[in-house]
Amino acid sequence: MKLTFIVIIDPVKDISLLNILIHPLNLQTTKSFNVIFYNQTLMDEAVIFSRLNVRPTFDYLYDEHTKI
């Protein structure tokens, strides 16, 4: 059984807080988990990850709200 972590990227919290979440996941010796980044901001994936100091080294899914 794999754990699934859902990380919500919301417009209220500073985007740099994602560094704190991604870093320990990168350090895991086993990558037997799933991560879903759910974006609720108006920024797209490339912009979000370009602003981070730490990039995911694990596989993840990225989803975002429907833009109006």
mmCIF file of the N, C-alpha and C atoms, coordinates in Angstrom:
data_MODEL
# 
_entry.id   MODEL 
# 
loop_
_atom_site.group_PDB 
_atom_site.id 
_atom_site.type_symbol 
_atom_site.label_atom_id 
_atom_site.label_alt_id 
_atom_site.label_comp_id 
_atom_site.label_asym_id 
_atom_site.label_entity_id 
_atom_site.label_seq_id 
_atom_site.pdbx_PDB_ins_code 
_atom_site.Cartn_x 
_atom_site.Cartn_y 
_atom_site.Cartn_z 
_atom_site.occupancy 
_atom_site.B_iso_or_equiv 
_atom_site.pdbx_formal_charge 
_atom_site.auth_seq_id 
_atom_site.auth_comp_id 
_atom_site.auth_asym_id 
_atom_site.auth_atom_id 
_atom_site.pdbx_PDB_model_num 
ATOM 1   N N  . MET A 1 1  ? 0.832   -1.170 0.000   1.00 0.00 ? 1  MET A N  1 
ATOM 2   C CA . MET A 1 1  ? 0.000   0.000  0.000   1.00 0.00 ? 1  MET A CA 1 
ATOM 3   C C  . MET A 1 1  ? 0.887   1.247  0.000   1.00 0.00 ? 1  MET A C  1 
ATOM 4   N N  . LYS A 1 2  ? 0.554   2.208  -0.832  1.00 0.00 ? 2  LYS A N  1 
ATOM 5   C CA . LYS A 1 2  ? 1.298   3.461  -0.906  1.00 0.00 ? 2  LYS A CA 1 
ATOM 6   C C  . LYS A 1 2  ? 0.526   4.573  -0.211  1.00 0.00 ? 2  LYS A C  1 
ATOM 7   N N  . LEU A 1 3  ? 1.252   5.439  0.442   1.00 0.00 ? 3  LEU A N  1 
ATOM 8   C CA . LEU A 1 3  ? 0.656   6.646  1.000   1.00 0.00 ? 3  LEU A CA 1 
ATOM 9   C C  . LEU A 1 3  ? 0.526   7.686  -0.100  1.00 0.00 ? 3  LEU A C  1 
ATOM 10  N N  . THR A 1 4  ? -0.509  8.484  -0.015  1.00 0.00 ? 4  THR A N  1 
ATOM 11  C CA . THR A 1 4  ? -0.680  9.594  -0.945  1.00 0.00 ? 4  THR A CA 1 
ATOM 12  C C  . THR A 1 4  ? -0.731  10.882 -0.146  1.00 0.00 ? 4  THR A C  1 
ATOM 13  N N  . PHE A 1 5  ? 0.150   11.796 -0.495  1.00 0.00 ? 5  PHE A N  1 
ATOM 14  C CA . PHE A 1 5  ? 0.178   13.116 0.123   1.00 0.00 ? 5  PHE A CA 1 
ATOM 15  C C  . PHE A 1 5  ? -0.431  14.103 -0.861  1.00 0.00 ? 5  PHE A C  1 
ATOM 16  N N  . ILE A 1 6  ? -1.402  14.848 -0.407  1.00 0.00 ? 6  ILE A N  1 
ATOM 17  C CA . ILE A 1 6  ? -1.998  15.897 -1.232  1.00 0.00 ? 6  ILE A CA 1 
ATOM 18  C C  . ILE A 1 6  ? -1.513  17.236 -0.677  1.00 0.00 ? 6  ILE A C  1 
ATOM 19  N N  . VAL A 1 7  ? -0.783  17.959 -1.512  1.00 0.00 ? 7  VAL A N  1 
ATOM 20  C CA . VAL A 1 7  ? -0.220  19.248 -1.108  1.00 0.00 ? 7  VAL A CA 1 
ATOM 21  C C  . VAL A 1 7  ? -1.008  20.337 -1.831  1.00 0.00 ? 7  VAL A C  1 
ATOM 22  N N  . ILE A 1 8  ? -1.702  21.132 -1.062  1.00 0.00 ? 8  ILE A N  1 
ATOM 23  C CA . ILE A 1 8  ? -2.512  22.201 -1.644  1.00 0.00 ? 8  ILE A CA 1 
ATOM 24  C C  . ILE A 1 8  ? -1.682  23.486 -1.683  1.00 0.00 ? 8  ILE A C  1 
ATOM 25  N N  . ILE A 1 9  ? -1.579  24.027 -2.874  1.00 0.00 ? 9  ILE A N  1 
ATOM 26  C CA . ILE A 1 9  ? -0.877  25.296 -3.070  1.00 0.00 ? 9  ILE A CA 1 
ATOM 27  C C  . ILE A 1 9  ? -1.947  26.374 -3.121  1.00 0.00 ? 9  ILE A C  1 
ATOM 28  N N  . ASP A 1 10 ? -2.041  27.144 -2.048  1.00 0.00 ? 10 ASP A N  1 
ATOM 29  C CA . ASP A 1 10 ? -3.118  28.134 -1.993  1.00 0.00 ? 10 ASP A CA 1 
ATOM 30  C C  . ASP A 1 10 ? -2.556  29.549 -2.064  1.00 0.00 ? 10 ASP A C  1 
ATOM 31  N N  . PRO A 1 11 ? -3.390  30.505 -2.421  1.00 0.00 ? 11 PRO A N  1 
ATOM 32  C CA . PRO A 1 11 ? -2.914  31.877 -2.599  1.00 0.00 ? 11 PRO A CA 1 
ATOM 33  C C  . PRO A 1 11 ? -2.636  32.627 -1.292  1.00 0.00 ? 11 PRO A C  1 
ATOM 34  N N  . VAL A 1 12 ? -2.980  32.051 -0.151  1.00 0.00 ? 12 VAL A N  1 
ATOM 35  C CA . VAL A 1 12 ? -2.819  32.743 1.124   1.00 0.00 ? 12 VAL A CA 1 
ATOM 36  C C  . VAL A 1 12 ? -1.416  32.547 1.689   1.00 0.00 ? 12 VAL A C  1 
ATOM 37  N N  . LYS A 1 13 ? -0.908  31.318 1.612   1.00 0.00 ? 13 LYS A N  1 
ATOM 38  C CA . LYS A 1 13 ? 0.411   31.022 2.169   1.00 0.00 ? 13 LYS A CA 1 
ATOM 39  C C  . LYS A 1 13 ? 1.510   31.375 1.175   1.00 0.00 ? 13 LYS A C  1 
ATOM 40  N N  . ASP A 1 14 ? 2.651   31.777 1.708   1.00 0.00 ? 14 ASP A N  1 
ATOM 41  C CA . ASP A 1 14 ? 3.797   32.102 0.867   1.00 0.00 ? 14 ASP A CA 1 
ATOM 42  C C  . ASP A 1 14 ? 4.270   30.844 0.141   1.00 0.00 ? 14 ASP A C  1 
ATOM 43  N N  . ILE A 1 15 ? 4.555   30.990 -1.136  1.00 0.00 ? 15 ILE A N  1 
ATOM 44  C CA . ILE A 1 15 ? 4.940   29.857 -1.974  1.00 0.00 ? 15 ILE A CA 1 
ATOM 45  C C  . ILE A 1 15 ? 6.220   29.195 -1.474  1.00 0.00 ? 15 ILE A C  1 
ATOM 46  N N  . SER A 1 16 ? 7.070   29.934 -0.776  1.00 0.00 ? 16 SER A N  1 
ATOM 47  C CA . SER A 1 16 ? 8.331   29.377 -0.283  1.00 0.00 ? 16 SER A CA 1 
ATOM 48  C C  . SER A 1 16 ? 8.125   28.290 0.771   1.00 0.00 ? 16 SER A C  1 
ATOM 49  N N  . LEU A 1 17 ? 6.946   28.223 1.364   1.00 0.00 ? 17 LEU A N  1 
ATOM 50  C CA . LEU A 1 17 ? 6.663   27.161 2.331   1.00 0.00 ? 17 LEU A CA 1 
ATOM 51  C C  . LEU A 1 17 ? 6.691   25.774 1.680   1.00 0.00 ? 17 LEU A C  1 
ATOM 52  N N  . LEU A 1 18 ? 6.540   25.726 0.373   1.00 0.00 ? 18 LEU A N  1 
ATOM 53  C CA . LEU A 1 18 ? 6.641   24.439 -0.324  1.00 0.00 ? 18 LEU A CA 1 
ATOM 54  C C  . LEU A 1 18 ? 8.027   23.828 -0.173  1.00 0.00 ? 18 LEU A C  1 
ATOM 55  N N  . ASN A 1 19 ? 9.048   24.667 -0.031  1.00 0.00 ? 19 ASN A N  1 
ATOM 56  C CA . ASN A 1 19 ? 10.405  24.147 0.194   1.00 0.00 ? 19 ASN A CA 1 
ATOM 57  C C  . ASN A 1 19 ? 10.442  23.242 1.419   1.00 0.00 ? 19 ASN A C  1 
ATOM 58  N N  . ILE A 1 20 ? 9.732   23.644 2.469   1.00 0.00 ? 20 ILE A N  1 
ATOM 59  C CA . ILE A 1 20 ? 9.704   22.897 3.722   1.00 0.00 ? 20 ILE A CA 1 
ATOM 60  C C  . ILE A 1 20 ? 9.003   21.553 3.542   1.00 0.00 ? 20 ILE A C  1 
ATOM 61  N N  . LEU A 1 21 ? 8.050   21.494 2.641   1.00 0.00 ? 21 LEU A N  1 
ATOM 62  C CA . LEU A 1 21 ? 7.332   20.240 2.397   1.00 0.00 ? 21 LEU A CA 1 
ATOM 63  C C  . LEU A 1 21 ? 8.081   19.313 1.446   1.00 0.00 ? 21 LEU A C  1 
ATOM 64  N N  . ILE A 1 22 ? 8.715   19.881 0.453   1.00 0.00 ? 22 ILE A N  1 
ATOM 65  C CA . ILE A 1 22 ? 9.377   19.075 -0.572  1.00 0.00 ? 22 ILE A CA 1 
ATOM 66  C C  . ILE A 1 22 ? 10.686  18.474 -0.070  1.00 0.00 ? 22 ILE A C  1 
ATOM 67  N N  . HIS A 1 23 ? 11.449  19.238 0.686   1.00 0.00 ? 23 HIS A N  1 
ATOM 68  C CA . HIS A 1 23 ? 12.766  18.780 1.133   1.00 0.00 ? 23 HIS A CA 1 
ATOM 69  C C  . HIS A 1 23 ? 12.730  17.417 1.839   1.00 0.00 ? 23 HIS A C  1 
ATOM 70  N N  . PRO A 1 24 ? 11.904  17.215 2.874   1.00 0.00 ? 24 PRO A N  1 
ATOM 71  C CA . PRO A 1 24 ? 11.908  15.906 3.543   1.00 0.00 ? 24 PRO A CA 1 
ATOM 72  C C  . PRO A 1 24 ? 11.427  14.766 2.631   1.00 0.00 ? 24 PRO A C  1 
ATOM 73  N N  . LEU A 1 25 ? 10.555  15.082 1.692   1.00 0.00 ? 25 LEU A N  1 
ATOM 74  C CA . LEU A 1 25 ? 10.121  14.037 0.756   1.00 0.00 ? 25 LEU A CA 1 
ATOM 75  C C  . LEU A 1 25 ? 11.273  13.643 -0.165  1.00 0.00 ? 25 LEU A C  1 
ATOM 76  N N  . ASN A 1 26 ? 12.101  14.602 -0.537  1.00 0.00 ? 26 ASN A N  1 
ATOM 77  C CA . ASN A 1 26 ? 13.288  14.292 -1.345  1.00 0.00 ? 26 ASN A CA 1 
ATOM 78  C C  . ASN A 1 26 ? 14.263  13.390 -0.594  1.00 0.00 ? 26 ASN A C  1 
ATOM 79  N N  . LEU A 1 27 ? 14.318  13.508 0.724   1.00 0.00 ? 27 LEU A N  1 
ATOM 80  C CA . LEU A 1 27 ? 15.264  12.747 1.531   1.00 0.00 ? 27 LEU A CA 1 
ATOM 81  C C  . LEU A 1 27 ? 14.831  11.314 1.808   1.00 0.00 ? 27 LEU A C  1 
ATOM 82  N N  . GLN A 1 28 ? 13.631  10.955 1.455   1.00 0.00 ? 28 GLN A N  1 
ATOM 83  C CA . GLN A 1 28 ? 13.152  9.598  1.715   1.00 0.00 ? 28 GLN A CA 1 
ATOM 84  C C  . GLN A 1 28 ? 13.976  8.576  0.938   1.00 0.00 ? 28 GLN A C  1 
ATOM 85  N N  . THR A 1 29 ? 14.351  7.499  1.617   1.00 0.00 ? 29 THR A N  1 
ATOM 86  C CA . THR A 1 29 ? 15.146  6.468  0.948   1.00 0.00 ? 29 THR A CA 1 
ATOM 87  C C  . THR A 1 29 ? 14.300  5.614  0.015   1.00 0.00 ? 29 THR A C  1 
ATOM 88  N N  . THR A 1 30 ? 13.042  5.486  0.318   1.00 0.00 ? 30 THR A N  1 
ATOM 89  C CA . THR A 1 30 ? 12.137  4.779  -0.579  1.00 0.00 ? 30 THR A CA 1 
ATOM 90  C C  . THR A 1 30 ? 11.159  5.786  -1.166  1.00 0.00 ? 30 THR A C  1 
ATOM 91  N N  . LYS A 1 31 ? 10.905  5.651  -2.425  1.00 0.00 ? 31 LYS A N  1 
ATOM 92  C CA . LYS A 1 31 ? 9.975   6.570  -3.096  1.00 0.00 ? 31 LYS A CA 1 
ATOM 93  C C  . LYS A 1 31 ? 8.612   5.900  -3.264  1.00 0.00 ? 31 LYS A C  1 
ATOM 94  N N  . SER A 1 32 ? 8.260   5.073  -2.314  1.00 0.00 ? 32 SER A N  1 
ATOM 95  C CA . SER A 1 32 ? 7.009   4.326  -2.377  1.00 0.00 ? 32 SER A CA 1 
ATOM 96  C C  . SER A 1 32 ? 5.851   5.156  -1.804  1.00 0.00 ? 32 SER A C  1 
ATOM 97  N N  . PHE A 1 33 ? 5.647   6.311  -2.386  1.00 0.00 ? 33 PHE A N  1 
ATOM 98  C CA . PHE A 1 33 ? 4.549   7.174  -1.984  1.00 0.00 ? 33 PHE A CA 1 
ATOM 99  C C  . PHE A 1 33 ? 4.128   8.000  -3.198  1.00 0.00 ? 33 PHE A C  1 
ATOM 100 N N  . ASN A 1 34 ? 2.938   8.529  -3.144  1.00 0.00 ? 34 ASN A N  1 
ATOM 101 C CA . ASN A 1 34 ? 2.419   9.390  -4.200  1.00 0.00 ? 34 ASN A CA 1 
ATOM 102 C C  . ASN A 1 34 ? 2.271   10.798 -3.652  1.00 0.00 ? 34 ASN A C  1 
ATOM 103 N N  . VAL A 1 35 ? 2.535   11.775 -4.503  1.00 0.00 ? 35 VAL A N  1 
ATOM 104 C CA . VAL A 1 35 ? 2.349   13.180 -4.124  1.00 0.00 ? 35 VAL A CA 1 
ATOM 105 C C  . VAL A 1 35 ? 1.520   13.839 -5.215  1.00 0.00 ? 35 VAL A C  1 
ATOM 106 N N  . ILE A 1 36 ? 0.494   14.537 -4.777  1.00 0.00 ? 36 ILE A N  1 
ATOM 107 C CA . ILE A 1 36 ? -0.344  15.316 -5.691  1.00 0.00 ? 36 ILE A CA 1 
ATOM 108 C C  . ILE A 1 36 ? -0.257  16.769 -5.250  1.00 0.00 ? 36 ILE A C  1 
ATOM 109 N N  . PHE A 1 37 ? 0.208   17.627 -6.135  1.00 0.00 ? 37 PHE A N  1 
ATOM 110 C CA . PHE A 1 37 ? 0.203   19.060 -5.886  1.00 0.00 ? 37 PHE A CA 1 
ATOM 111 C C  . PHE A 1 37 ? -1.067  19.616 -6.505  1.00 0.00 ? 37 PHE A C  1 
ATOM 112 N N  . TYR A 1 38 ? -1.908  20.210 -5.675  1.00 0.00 ? 38 TYR A N  1 
ATOM 113 C CA . TYR A 1 38 ? -3.154  20.800 -6.164  1.00 0.00 ? 38 TYR A CA 1 
ATOM 114 C C  . TYR A 1 38 ? -3.044  22.313 -6.052  1.00 0.00 ? 38 TYR A C  1 
ATOM 115 N N  . ASN A 1 39 ? -2.965  22.958 -7.192  1.00 0.00 ? 39 ASN A N  1 
ATOM 116 C CA . ASN A 1 39 ? -2.747  24.398 -7.252  1.00 0.00 ? 39 ASN A CA 1 
ATOM 117 C C  . ASN A 1 39 ? -4.072  25.163 -7.239  1.00 0.00 ? 39 ASN A C  1 
ATOM 118 N N  . GLN A 1 40 ? -4.217  26.052 -6.293  1.00 0.00 ? 40 GLN A N  1 
ATOM 119 C CA . GLN A 1 40 ? -5.397  26.909 -6.214  1.00 0.00 ? 40 GLN A CA 1 
ATOM 120 C C  . GLN A 1 40 ? -5.048  28.367 -6.483  1.00 0.00 ? 40 GLN A C  1 
ATOM 121 N N  . THR A 1 41 ? -3.856  28.619 -6.989  1.00 0.00 ? 41 THR A N  1 
ATOM 122 C CA . THR A 1 41 ? -3.451  29.985 -7.304  1.00 0.00 ? 41 THR A CA 1 
ATOM 123 C C  . THR A 1 41 ? -3.636  30.241 -8.793  1.00 0.00 ? 41 THR A C  1 
ATOM 124 N N  . LEU A 1 42 ? -3.347  31.446 -9.232  1.00 0.00 ? 42 LEU A N  1 
ATOM 125 C CA . LEU A 1 42 ? -3.411  31.787 -10.647 1.00 0.00 ? 42 LEU A CA 1 
ATOM 126 C C  . LEU A 1 42 ? -2.088  31.527 -11.364 1.00 0.00 ? 42 LEU A C  1 
ATOM 127 N N  . MET A 1 43 ? -1.055  31.110 -10.608 1.00 0.00 ? 43 MET A N  1 
ATOM 128 C CA . MET A 1 43 ? 0.243   30.806 -11.214 1.00 0.00 ? 43 MET A CA 1 
ATOM 129 C C  . MET A 1 43 ? 0.228   29.408 -11.813 1.00 0.00 ? 43 MET A C  1 
ATOM 130 N N  . ASP A 1 44 ? 0.980   29.213 -12.889 1.00 0.00 ? 44 ASP A N  1 
ATOM 131 C CA . ASP A 1 44 ? 1.044   27.873 -13.458 1.00 0.00 ? 44 ASP A CA 1 
ATOM 132 C C  . ASP A 1 44 ? 2.221   27.104 -12.850 1.00 0.00 ? 44 ASP A C  1 
ATOM 133 N N  . GLU A 1 45 ? 2.322   25.840 -13.199 1.00 0.00 ? 45 GLU A N  1 
ATOM 134 C CA . GLU A 1 45 ? 3.312   24.943 -12.598 1.00 0.00 ? 45 GLU A CA 1 
ATOM 135 C C  . GLU A 1 45 ? 4.739   25.459 -12.770 1.00 0.00 ? 45 GLU A C  1 
ATOM 136 N N  . ALA A 1 46 ? 5.080   25.919 -13.955 1.00 0.00 ? 46 ALA A N  1 
ATOM 137 C CA . ALA A 1 46 ? 6.447   26.389 -14.217 1.00 0.00 ? 46 ALA A CA 1 
ATOM 138 C C  . ALA A 1 46 ? 6.808   27.575 -13.329 1.00 0.00 ? 46 ALA A C  1 
ATOM 139 N N  . VAL A 1 47 ? 5.886   28.485 -13.136 1.00 0.00 ? 47 VAL A N  1 
ATOM 140 C CA . VAL A 1 47 ? 6.143   29.662 -12.301 1.00 0.00 ? 47 VAL A CA 1 
ATOM 141 C C  . VAL A 1 47 ? 6.322   29.253 -10.841 1.00 0.00 ? 47 VAL A C  1 
ATOM 142 N N  . ILE A 1 48 ? 5.469   28.380 -10.375 1.00 0.00 ? 48 ILE A N  1 
ATOM 143 C CA . ILE A 1 48 ? 5.547   27.941 -8.978  1.00 0.00 ? 48 ILE A CA 1 
ATOM 144 C C  . ILE A 1 48 ? 6.888   27.288 -8.696  1.00 0.00 ? 48 ILE A C  1 
ATOM 145 N N  . PHE A 1 49 ? 7.268   26.304 -9.499  1.00 0.00 ? 49 PHE A N  1 
ATOM 146 C CA . PHE A 1 49 ? 8.500   25.570 -9.220  1.00 0.00 ? 49 PHE A CA 1 
ATOM 147 C C  . PHE A 1 49 ? 9.748   26.402 -9.499  1.00 0.00 ? 49 PHE A C  1 
ATOM 148 N N  . SER A 1 50 ? 9.643   27.415 -10.340 1.00 0.00 ? 50 SER A N  1 
ATOM 149 C CA . SER A 1 50 ? 10.799  28.286 -10.578 1.00 0.00 ? 50 SER A CA 1 
ATOM 150 C C  . SER A 1 50 ? 11.089  29.182 -9.374  1.00 0.00 ? 50 SER A C  1 
ATOM 151 N N  . ARG A 1 51 ? 10.116  29.384 -8.527  1.00 0.00 ? 51 ARG A N  1 
ATOM 152 C CA . ARG A 1 51 ? 10.285  30.241 -7.348  1.00 0.00 ? 51 ARG A CA 1 
ATOM 153 C C  . ARG A 1 51 ? 10.798  29.487 -6.129  1.00 0.00 ? 51 ARG A C  1 
ATOM 154 N N  . LEU A 1 52 ? 10.950  28.177 -6.249  1.00 0.00 ? 52 LEU A N  1 
ATOM 155 C CA . LEU A 1 52 ? 11.375  27.362 -5.114  1.00 0.00 ? 52 LEU A CA 1 
ATOM 156 C C  . LEU A 1 52 ? 12.885  27.168 -5.105  1.00 0.00 ? 52 LEU A C  1 
ATOM 157 N N  . ASN A 1 53 ? 13.441  26.966 -3.902  1.00 0.00 ? 53 ASN A N  1 
ATOM 158 C CA . ASN A 1 53 ? 14.856  26.632 -3.753  1.00 0.00 ? 53 ASN A CA 1 
ATOM 159 C C  . ASN A 1 53 ? 15.075  25.133 -3.890  1.00 0.00 ? 53 ASN A C  1 
ATOM 160 N N  . VAL A 1 54 ? 14.029  24.360 -3.631  1.00 0.00 ? 54 VAL A N  1 
ATOM 161 C CA . VAL A 1 54 ? 14.097  22.900 -3.661  1.00 0.00 ? 54 VAL A CA 1 
ATOM 162 C C  . VAL A 1 54 ? 13.108  22.404 -4.716  1.00 0.00 ? 54 VAL A C  1 
ATOM 163 N N  . ARG A 1 55 ? 13.581  21.533 -5.583  1.00 0.00 ? 55 ARG A N  1 
ATOM 164 C CA . ARG A 1 55 ? 12.715  20.938 -6.607  1.00 0.00 ? 55 ARG A CA 1 
ATOM 165 C C  . ARG A 1 55 ? 12.445  19.486 -6.234  1.00 0.00 ? 55 ARG A C  1 
ATOM 166 N N  . PRO A 1 56 ? 11.267  18.981 -6.541  1.00 0.00 ? 56 PRO A N  1 
ATOM 167 C CA . PRO A 1 56 ? 10.984  17.575 -6.239  1.00 0.00 ? 56 PRO A CA 1 
ATOM 168 C C  . PRO A 1 56 ? 11.885  16.634 -7.039  1.00 0.00 ? 56 PRO A C  1 
ATOM 169 N N  . THR A 1 57 ? 12.431  15.633 -6.355  1.00 0.00 ? 57 THR A N  1 
ATOM 170 C CA . THR A 1 57 ? 13.196  14.586 -7.023  1.00 0.00 ? 57 THR A CA 1 
ATOM 171 C C  . THR A 1 57 ? 12.392  13.292 -7.080  1.00 0.00 ? 57 THR A C  1 
ATOM 172 N N  . PHE A 1 58 ? 11.148  13.372 -6.724  1.00 0.00 ? 58 PHE A N  1 
ATOM 173 C CA . PHE A 1 58 ? 10.236  12.232 -6.732  1.00 0.00 ? 58 PHE A CA 1 
ATOM 174 C C  . PHE A 1 58 ? 9.179   12.485 -7.799  1.00 0.00 ? 58 PHE A C  1 
ATOM 175 N N  . ASP A 1 59 ? 8.507   11.423 -8.189  1.00 0.00 ? 59 ASP A N  1 
ATOM 176 C CA . ASP A 1 59 ? 7.404   11.552 -9.138  1.00 0.00 ? 59 ASP A CA 1 
ATOM 177 C C  . ASP A 1 59 ? 6.207   12.187 -8.432  1.00 0.00 ? 59 ASP A C  1 
ATOM 178 N N  . TYR A 1 60 ? 5.490   13.002 -9.154  1.00 0.00 ? 60 TYR A N  1 
ATOM 179 C CA . TYR A 1 60 ? 4.309   13.648 -8.581  1.00 0.00 ? 60 TYR A CA 1 
ATOM 180 C C  . TYR A 1 60 ? 3.302   13.923 -9.685  1.00 0.00 ? 60 TYR A C  1 
ATOM 181 N N  . LEU A 1 61 ? 2.088   14.167 -9.267  1.00 0.00 ? 61 LEU A N  1 
ATOM 182 C CA . LEU A 1 61 ? 1.031   14.625 -10.160 1.00 0.00 ? 61 LEU A CA 1 
ATOM 183 C C  . LEU A 1 61 ? 0.764   16.081 -9.831  1.00 0.00 ? 61 LEU A C  1 
ATOM 184 N N  . TYR A 1 62 ? 0.398   16.828 -10.838 1.00 0.00 ? 62 TYR A N  1 
ATOM 185 C CA . TYR A 1 62 ? 0.108   18.250 -10.651 1.00 0.00 ? 62 TYR A CA 1 
ATOM 186 C C  . TYR A 1 62 ? -1.286  18.503 -11.211 1.00 0.00 ? 62 TYR A C  1 
ATOM 187 N N  . ASP A 1 63 ? -2.099  19.159 -10.425 1.00 0.00 ? 63 ASP A N  1 
ATOM 188 C CA . ASP A 1 63 ? -3.456  19.492 -10.859 1.00 0.00 ? 63 ASP A CA 1 
ATOM 189 C C  . ASP A 1 63 ? -3.731  20.934 -10.433 1.00 0.00 ? 63 ASP A C  1 
ATOM 190 N N  . GLU A 1 64 ? -4.586  21.580 -11.162 1.00 0.00 ? 64 GLU A N  1 
ATOM 191 C CA . GLU A 1 64 ? -4.924  22.954 -10.786 1.00 0.00 ? 64 GLU A CA 1 
ATOM 192 C C  . GLU A 1 64 ? -6.409  23.193 -10.987 1.00 0.00 ? 64 GLU A C  1 
ATOM 193 N N  . HIS A 1 65 ? -6.889  24.182 -10.272 1.00 0.00 ? 65 HIS A N  1 
ATOM 194 C CA . HIS A 1 65 ? -8.297  24.549 -10.391 1.00 0.00 ? 65 HIS A CA 1 
ATOM 195 C C  . HIS A 1 65 ? -8.569  25.045 -11.813 1.00 0.00 ? 65 HIS A C  1 
ATOM 196 N N  . THR A 1 66 ? -9.775  25.032 -12.208 1.00 0.00 ? 66 THR A N  1 
ATOM 197 C CA . THR A 1 66 ? -10.147 25.545 -13.527 1.00 0.00 ? 66 THR A CA 1 
ATOM 198 C C  . THR A 1 66 ? -10.104 27.059 -13.480 1.00 0.00 ? 66 THR A C  1 
ATOM 199 N N  . LYS A 1 67 ? -9.325  27.626 -14.370 1.00 0.00 ? 67 LYS A N  1 
ATOM 200 C CA . LYS A 1 67 ? -9.219  29.084 -14.409 1.00 0.00 ? 67 LYS A CA 1 
ATOM 201 C C  . LYS A 1 67 ? -10.443 29.674 -15.090 1.00 0.00 ? 67 LYS A C  1 
ATOM 202 N N  . ILE A 1 68 ? -10.922 30.739 -14.516 1.00 0.00 ? 68 ILE A N  1 
ATOM 203 C CA . ILE A 1 68 ? -12.120 31.394 -15.080 1.00 0.00 ? 68 ILE A CA 1 
ATOM 204 C C  . ILE A 1 68 ? -11.700 32.553 -15.941 1.00 0.00 ? 68 ILE A C  1 
# 
